[in-house]
Structure formats: structure tokens, C-alpha cells
Amino acid sequence: MSTRRRLPAILAAASIGALTATALAATPATAHDWWPGSAELRVATYNLSLNRSEPGALVADLSTGTNAQAKTVAEVIQRTNPDIVLLNEFDYVEGGVAADLFRDNYLEVSQGGADPVEYPYAFVAPSNTGVPSGFDLNNDGTIGGGDDAFGFGLFEGQYGMVVLSKHPIVEDEVRTFQHFLWKDMPGALLPDDPTTPEPADWYSADELEVMRLSSKSHWDVPIEVGRTTIHVLASHPTPPTFDGPEDRNGLRNHDEIRFWADYITPWSSRYIRDDAGERGGLKLRDSFVIVGDQNADPVDGDSADAAIHQLLDHWRITDPLPTSDGAVEAAALQGGANLAHLADPAYDTADFNDDPEPGNLRADYVLPSRGLRVNDAGVFWPVQADPLSALTGTYPFPSSDHRLVWVDLRVRR
């Protein structure tokens, strides 16, 4: 946990009031989108690719205030100004040092003329990426390297996560699931070695005793927004690629997504145990938002069948269906694999390789519980005629191959 500069209560209340006034000025108040005594809350997820190839490199880059990529992704955040944002692919540094540097030297400094943004509260925790397993998990005959770590990474914490918030984090109630074992999920889709007659035997019995489900981690971060506590459910499942016919990454991606579907369903979550030993998931009355790069498109790409539909079709979840004009333009201009896609490109959130595959996909999600009213949603992907398109650009990207996704919610004050 990294928390600092707690706002006085009177200042926090004034900030919420200003946000509400701004929202009302921009959006007509109707019976559909206005509750008396409520405020608008913008929740976002952003895989900003602030990962580095060696430990210490991210701290070095963020210490200067002049790193071009960090300035660009910070401006994207400033332009969209979310109240709560999950950052994926942000290397974990003990003590929240990197998160503090990013806030101090980039977010709280105007980038490209945008207004600075302050996040007094942050949550960081270790990631499974780069943590040695001691086993030959990719079955290549040797032990060591990123493929044999609990989550792919060249060093411990590479591709980690950070939650930033303008509202207080309930520190004592945060739950992490970094160490939850894959085998302990009932009906887990454990990969099979196609060269043997035995089922689900890609991993040995000894490997299954240590093999973790989360490629990074799963976090339940409760945040107080007025009188409402919102559980921010953050994760970054492994890409369903970079494997073989056993599809170990595709199946793991499916079950990492399934974890949240079970967690928000009380009668399906009894098997879940957090890193402190507490069992179970959310209660039916709990409000939540699932955020993160899920690495799964509803229609296209390489994810296992119905992987993301475990969330999109869940009875407790609203899919706000965020779109952008920039994604439509990009798919048409880039062609390649995009021409064979079945999904509407307006929903794409990631600009991936188009030749030969996978093309642009919907990979990043902000999915609120049905008790939270959705006012608006979008993807920060400007068309090329917009000057802000310089922030997203084309390959090699000045920021990231992913786009920030945001959803505006009405929350009781």
C-alpha cells in the first residue's frame, strides 16, 4: 500500500461537489442519469506499457520527469481524468517507489498543456511475474527464465499493477490472491500434454502443488466514495498465446477471468482463499467494478471459447460497451487481420500486429456491478485528424499498444 497526502474531509467534499457540477454542466440531468445526493465517478483501466527490461530501469526513468513515454501516458490520464484508475504493465517496486515517482514527476505536472491530476491514494503489491517456480513449467528440458516463472517476466515484478485513486482506499480490507493455486479452483481447465494418454497432465503433481492461478495477481481493493464502498477488482490475465497445442496460457487466461465470475457469485466462491487465509468472495449487496487488461476479445483473437463472456454475460455485471472512432479508423487503415474480424472494431481497445495476426482487439475492460448506474463510457483512441492522436499514434507507439478505457458511474454520496 502506498498512501500519502490525505485530503481534509472538507476539501474532499468540495472536490466531489465540483465534479458533480461539472458533470451536470456537460450532461443534461434526466430521470435516467441523475440521483439526488449522488456524484459522478469515472473509473478507468490503462495498460500503459510502463514495463522495463531490467530491475531499476523504471525507477530511473520516472526519477527524471523527462521520459518521453511516461510523459505521454501521463497526459492520456490527465486528458481523461479518471477518479480511479488501474495501471497494468507497471513494474512492481517495493514500497510503491515507482508509483510515487510517477505521481510526483508526471501526473502532478502538466503534460502537453493538460491539467495536472492528483491521486492521494495508491495500492501496489507484489506480482507473480518473474518469480521463479523452481520447475520446468514450459517442459523444454531446462529450468529457469521467464517461461518457468509463476507469471512470465524477466525479473520479479515486471508487468505489475497499480491502483490510483482520488478517494480513500480501505487499507485494512484489501484482499490479494497472488498465491492461490490453480488446482484449487473446482473444475480448473488444467492443460493436457497431447503426447501422453493421461488427461490434464502438462504439469506434474509436484508442479500443481505450487502452480499459482494468477499470472500477476488478483486484487480486491475497497474504495470509499461518499457513503458507498466500491470493490475495485483488479487483474491482468496472461495472454492466451506464446504456448503450444496444450494451450496452457489460453486455459489459464480463461480461469483467471473465471476467478472474478466466481468471486462475485457467493455460492460459487466458497473455494477461494486469499493470501491472508480468509475464504469466500463478495456478498450480494457489495458494489464492485472489475478492471484490467483481460487479454480476451468476445469474438476474435486466440482466447478460449467464452473466456470473457464469463463476465460479459454474468447476471451481476453491466457491460457499458465503450467505443471510439479512432479504433474504427485504425482497423480500416491497417487492414490485415482486421478485415477478417467478426466484431465491430468500434469496441477495440488494443492496437496489435495486423499481419498475420491477431489484429486489433477488445482486451481492456471496466465492468461495474448492476447496482451502479452507468452514465457514459469510452475508449481514448482519437482519430488521426484530432491533435490528441499524437498520444496514441501508430507503431512504434509513443505510449502503449493499449488504449485507456473509462466508464462514468453514478454513486451515492
C-alpha positions in Angstrom: 0.0 0.0 0.0 1.3 3.5 -0.8 -0.9 6.3 0.7 0.0 9.9 1.1 -1.3 13.4 1.4 -4.7 12.5 2.7 -7.2 15.3 1.8 -9.0 17.0 4.6 -12.7 16.0 4.8 -13.9 19.4 3.8 -11.6 19.5 0.8 -12.7 16.1 -0.3 -16.4 17.1 -0.1 -15.7 20.2 -2.1 -13.9 18.2 -4.8 -16.9 15.9 -5.1 -19.2 18.8 -5.4 -17.1 20.4 -8.1 -17.1 17.1 -10.0 -20.9 16.9 -9.8 -21.3 20.4 -11.1 -19.0 19.7 -14.0 -20.9 16.5 -14.9 -24.2 18.3 -14.8 -23.0 21.1 -17.0 -21.8 18.6 -19.6 -24.7 16.1 -19.3 -28.4 17.0 -19.1 -30.0 15.8 -15.9 -32.6 13.3 -16.6 -34.5 10.7 -14.7 -32.2 8.1 -16.2 -28.8 9.6 -15.1 -29.5 11.7 -12.0 -30.0 10.6 -8.4 -30.4 13.3 -5.7 -27.4 13.1 -3.4 -25.2 11.3 -5.9 -21.9 12.1 -7.7 -20.3 11.0 -10.9 -17.3 8.7 -10.6 -15.0 7.9 -13.5 -13.3 4.5 -13.3 -10.6 3.6 -15.9 -8.2 0.9 -16.8 -5.0 1.5 -18.8 -2.3 -0.9 -19.8 0.3 1.8 -20.3 3.3 -0.4 -21.0 5.5 1.2 -18.4 7.4 -2.0 -18.1 11.2 -2.2 -18.5 13.6 -4.9 -19.4 15.6 -4.9 -16.2 15.0 -4.1 -12.5 15.6 -0.5 -11.5 15.1 0.9 -15.0 11.6 2.1 -14.4 12.6 4.0 -11.2 15.5 5.6 -13.2 13.1 6.7 -16.0 10.5 8.1 -13.6 13.1 9.9 -11.4 13.9 12.4 -14.2 10.5 13.8 -15.1 11.7 13.9 -18.8 11.0 10.3 -20.0 9.0 10.7 -23.3 6.8 7.6 -22.8 6.0 8.4 -19.2 5.0 12.0 -20.2 2.8 10.7 -22.9 0.9 8.1 -20.9 0.6 10.7 -18.1 -1.0 13.1 -20.5 -3.5 10.5 -21.5 -4.5 10.1 -17.9 -4.7 13.8 -17.4 -6.9 14.3 -20.5 -9.4 11.6 -19.3 -9.0 12.5 -15.6 -10.4 9.3 -14.0 -11.1 9.2 -10.3 -9.9 5.6 -10.0 -7.6 4.0 -12.5 -5.8 0.6 -12.7 -2.5 0.7 -14.4 -1.3 -2.6 -16.0 2.3 -3.3 -17.1 3.7 -1.0 -14.4 6.7 -2.8 -12.9 6.4 -3.5 -9.2 8.9 -1.8 -6.9 8.8 -2.4 -3.2 7.4 0.4 -1.1 5.5 1.9 -4.0 8.6 3.9 -5.1 7.8 3.8 -8.8 4.1 4.7 -8.2 5.2 7.7 -6.1 7.6 8.9 -8.7 5.0 8.6 -11.5 2.6 10.7 -9.5 5.2 13.3 -8.3 7.1 13.8 -11.6 4.5 13.2 -14.3 0.8 13.1 -13.2 1.1 16.1 -10.9 3.0 18.1 -13.6 1.1 19.5 -16.7 1.9 17.4 -19.8 1.2 18.9 -23.1 -0.9 21.7 -21.6 -3.3 19.3 -19.8 -4.3 20.0 -16.2 -2.2 18.0 -13.6 -4.1 15.3 -11.7 -3.5 14.2 -8.1 -4.1 10.8 -6.7 -3.6 10.9 -2.9 -4.2 7.1 -2.6 -2.5 4.2 -4.3 -2.3 0.4 -3.9 0.7 -1.6 -5.0 1.6 -5.2 -4.2 3.9 -8.0 -5.5 3.3 -9.7 -8.7 3.9 -13.4 -9.7 5.7 -12.2 -12.8 9.3 -13.3 -12.8 9.0 -15.2 -9.5 11.0 -18.5 -10.1 8.9 -21.6 -9.7 11.8 -24.0 -9.4 10.2 -26.2 -12.1 10.3 -26.7 -15.9 6.8 -25.2 -16.4 7.1 -25.0 -20.2 8.5 -28.5 -20.5 11.5 -27.5 -22.6 14.0 -29.6 -20.6 15.6 -26.7 -18.7 14.6 -24.8 -15.5 14.9 -21.0 -15.5 13.8 -17.9 -17.3 10.5 -16.1 -17.8 8.5 -19.1 -19.0 9.4 -21.1 -15.8 8.3 -18.3 -13.5 4.9 -18.3 -11.9 4.0 -15.5 -14.4 6.1 -14.6 -17.4 8.7 -12.0 -16.5 12.4 -11.4 -16.9 12.6 -10.2 -13.3 10.4 -10.3 -10.2 7.6 -7.7 -10.6 7.9 -6.9 -14.3 4.5 -6.2 -15.8 3.0 -5.4 -12.3 -0.1 -3.3 -11.4 -1.0 -0.2 -9.6 -4.4 1.2 -8.4 -4.5 5.0 -8.2 -7.5 6.8 -6.5 -8.8 10.2 -5.6 -10.9 8.5 -2.9 -9.7 6.7 0.2 -8.7 3.1 0.0 -9.9 0.9 2.9 -6.5 -0.4 3.6 -7.5 -3.0 6.3 -9.9 -4.7 3.9 -7.8 -5.1 0.8 -7.5 -8.7 -0.3 -4.9 -10.2 -2.6 -4.8 -13.6 -4.2 -1.3 -13.9 -5.5 -0.7 -17.3 -4.0 -4.0 -19.0 -4.8 -3.2 -22.3 -6.5 -4.7 -23.1 -9.9 -5.5 -26.7 -8.9 -7.7 -25.4 -6.1 -10.3 -24.0 -8.5 -13.0 -26.6 -8.9 -13.2 -27.8 -12.5 -10.0 -25.9 -13.4 -9.1 -26.2 -17.1 -5.6 -27.6 -16.4 -3.6 -28.1 -19.6 -3.1 -31.6 -21.2 0.2 -33.0 -22.6 -1.0 -34.1 -26.1 1.9 -36.6 -26.3 0.6 -38.8 -23.4 -2.7 -40.7 -22.9 -3.2 -39.2 -19.4 -5.6 -36.2 -19.1 -4.6 -32.8 -17.8 -1.0 -33.8 -17.2 1.0 -30.9 -18.7 2.0 -30.1 -15.1 3.3 -32.8 -12.8 1.7 -33.4 -9.4 4.6 -31.6 -7.8 4.2 -28.6 -10.1 0.5 -28.4 -9.4 1.3 -28.2 -5.7 2.9 -24.8 -6.3 1.4 -23.5 -9.6 -0.5 -20.3 -9.0 -3.6 -19.3 -10.9 -2.7 -15.6 -11.2 -0.1 -14.7 -13.7 0.3 -11.3 -11.9 -2.2 -11.2 -9.1 -5.9 -10.7 -8.3 -6.7 -7.8 -6.0 -9.9 -6.7 -4.2 -9.3 -3.0 -3.4 -12.3 -1.5 -1.5 -12.5 2.3 -2.1 -14.8 4.7 -0.1 -16.7 7.0 -2.4 -19.0 9.0 -0.2 -21.3 6.5 1.6 -20.6 3.8 -0.9 -17.8 1.3 -0.8 -16.8 0.1 -4.2 -14.7 -3.0 -4.6 -12.2 -2.5 -7.4 -11.4 -6.0 -8.7 -8.1 -5.7 -10.5 -6.2 -8.2 -12.5 -4.2 -8.8 -15.7 -4.6 -12.4 -17.0 -1.9 -13.9 -19.1 -2.1 -13.5 -22.9 -3.7 -16.7 -24.5 -0.7 -17.1 -26.8 3.0 -18.0 -26.6 2.4 -21.7 -25.9 1.7 -24.9 -27.9 -1.1 -27.3 -28.6 -1.5 -27.8 -24.9 -2.9 -24.2 -24.8 -1.6 -23.7 -21.2 -1.8 -19.9 -21.5 -5.2 -19.8 -23.2 -6.6 -22.1 -20.5 -5.0 -20.1 -17.7 -6.4 -16.9 -19.2 -9.9 -18.5 -19.1 -9.6 -19.5 -15.5 -8.0 -16.2 -14.4 -11.1 -14.5 -15.8 -13.4 -17.1 -14.3 -11.9 -16.3 -10.8 -13.8 -13.0 -10.8 -17.0 -14.6 -12.1 -16.9 -17.0 -9.1 -15.7 -14.3 -6.7 -18.8 -12.1 -7.3 -21.2 -15.2 -7.0 -21.5 -16.1 -3.3 -22.5 -19.7 -3.9 -19.5 -20.2 -6.3 -16.8 -18.5 -4.3 -16.6 -20.7 -1.2 -13.4 -22.4 -2.5 -11.5 -19.1 -2.8 -8.9 -18.3 -0.2 -6.9 -15.0 -0.1 -3.3 -14.6 0.8 -4.3 -14.0 4.5 -6.2 -17.3 4.6 -9.7 -15.8 4.5 -12.3 -17.7 2.4 -15.1 -16.6 0.1 -15.9 -13.7 -2.2 -18.2 -10.7 -2.3 -21.7 -10.5 -0.8 -24.7 -9.9 -3.0 -25.1 -6.4 -1.5 -21.5 -5.4 -2.4 -20.8 -2.9 -5.2 -17.8 -3.6 -7.5 -16.0 -2.7 -10.7 -13.9 -5.3 -12.5 -11.0 -3.6 -14.2 -8.0 -4.7 -16.2 -6.4 -5.9 -19.4 -8.2 -9.3 -19.6 -6.4 -10.3 -22.8 -9.6 -11.7 -24.2 -11.9 -10.5 -27.0 -15.6 -11.6 -27.1 -15.4 -12.7 -30.7 -11.9 -12.5 -32.2 -8.4 -13.4 -31.2 -6.9 -16.6 -29.5 -8.7 -16.7 -26.1 -10.5 -19.9 -25.1 -14.2 -20.1 -26.1 -16.4 -17.9 -23.9 -13.5 -16.7 -21.7 -14.6 -13.1 -21.4 -18.3 -14.0 -21.7 -18.0 -15.4 -18.2 -18.0 -11.7 -17.2 -19.9 -10.1 -20.0 -22.9 -12.4 -19.6 -22.8 -12.5 -15.8 -26.1 -11.5 -14.2 -24.4 -9.2 -11.7 -22.4 -7.2 -14.4 -23.3 -4.4 -16.7 -21.2 -4.1 -19.9 -21.0 -0.4 -20.7 -19.8 -1.2 -24.3 -17.2 1.7 -24.6 -16.3 2.7 -28.1 -14.1 5.1 -30.1 -14.0 6.5 -33.6 -10.2 6.0 -33.6 -10.5 2.3 -33.4 -12.8 2.1 -36.4 -10.4 4.3 -38.4 -7.4 2.2 -37.4 -8.9 -1.1 -38.4 -9.8 0.3 -41.8 -6.4 1.8 -42.4 -4.4 -1.1 -41.1 -6.4 -3.9 -42.8 -4.7 -7.3 -42.5 -6.2 -9.5 -39.8 -8.8 -6.8 -39.0 -10.6 -7.5 -42.3 -11.5 -11.0 -41.2 -12.7 -9.9 -37.7 -16.3 -10.6 -36.8 -16.6 -7.9 -34.1 -17.4 -4.3 -34.6 -14.0 -2.5 -34.5 -15.5 0.4 -32.5 -15.1 -1.7 -29.4 -11.4 -2.4 -29.9 -9.1 -1.3 -27.1 -5.7 -2.6 -28.3 -3.7 -2.0 -31.5 -2.0 -5.3 -32.1 0.0 -6.6 -35.1 -2.2 -6.9 -38.1 -0.1 -9.2 -40.3 -0.5 -12.0 -39.9 -2.5 -11.7 -36.6 -4.2 -11.1 -34.3 -5.2 -7.6 -35.4 -6.9 -5.0 -33.1 -9.0 -6.4 -30.3 -11.1 -5.6 -27.3 -8.8 -6.6 -24.5 -9.4 -4.0 -21.7 -12.5 -3.8 -19.6 -14.3 -1.7 -16.9 -17.3 -3.8 -15.8 -19.4 -2.4 -13.0 -22.0 -4.2 -10.9 -25.6 -3.7 -11.9 -26.3 -1.6 -8.8 -24.0 1.1 -10.1 -25.7 3.3 -12.8 -23.7 3.8 -16.0 -23.8 7.3 -17.4 -21.2 7.1 -20.2 -18.2 5.1 -21.4 -15.5 5.5 -23.9 -12.0 4.5 -25.2 -9.3 7.1 -25.5 -8.5 6.5 -29.2 -8.7 9.7 -31.2 -9.0 9.8 -35.0 -5.9 10.9 -36.8 -7.3 14.4 -37.5 -7.5 15.0 -33.8 -4.3 16.6 -32.4 -4.6 14.3 -29.4 -4.0 11.3 -31.7 -0.3 12.1 -31.2 -0.7 10.5 -27.8 -1.7 7.1 -29.2 0.0 7.2 -32.6 1.0 4.3 -34.7 3.6 1.6 -34.3 6.1 2.2 -32.7 3.7 3.7 -30.3 4.6 6.8 -28.3 2.6 5.5 -25.3 1.2 1.9 -25.5 -0.4 -0.5 -27.8 -3.4 -0.4 -25.5 -5.9 2.4 -25.0 -7.3 3.8 -21.8 -10.9 2.7 -21.2 -13.2 4.7 -18.9 -16.7 4.4 -17.6 -18.7 7.1 -15.8 -20.9 5.9 -12.9 -23.4 7.5 -10.5 -22.5 6.8 -6.9 -24.4 7.8 -3.8 -22.6 10.4 -1.7 
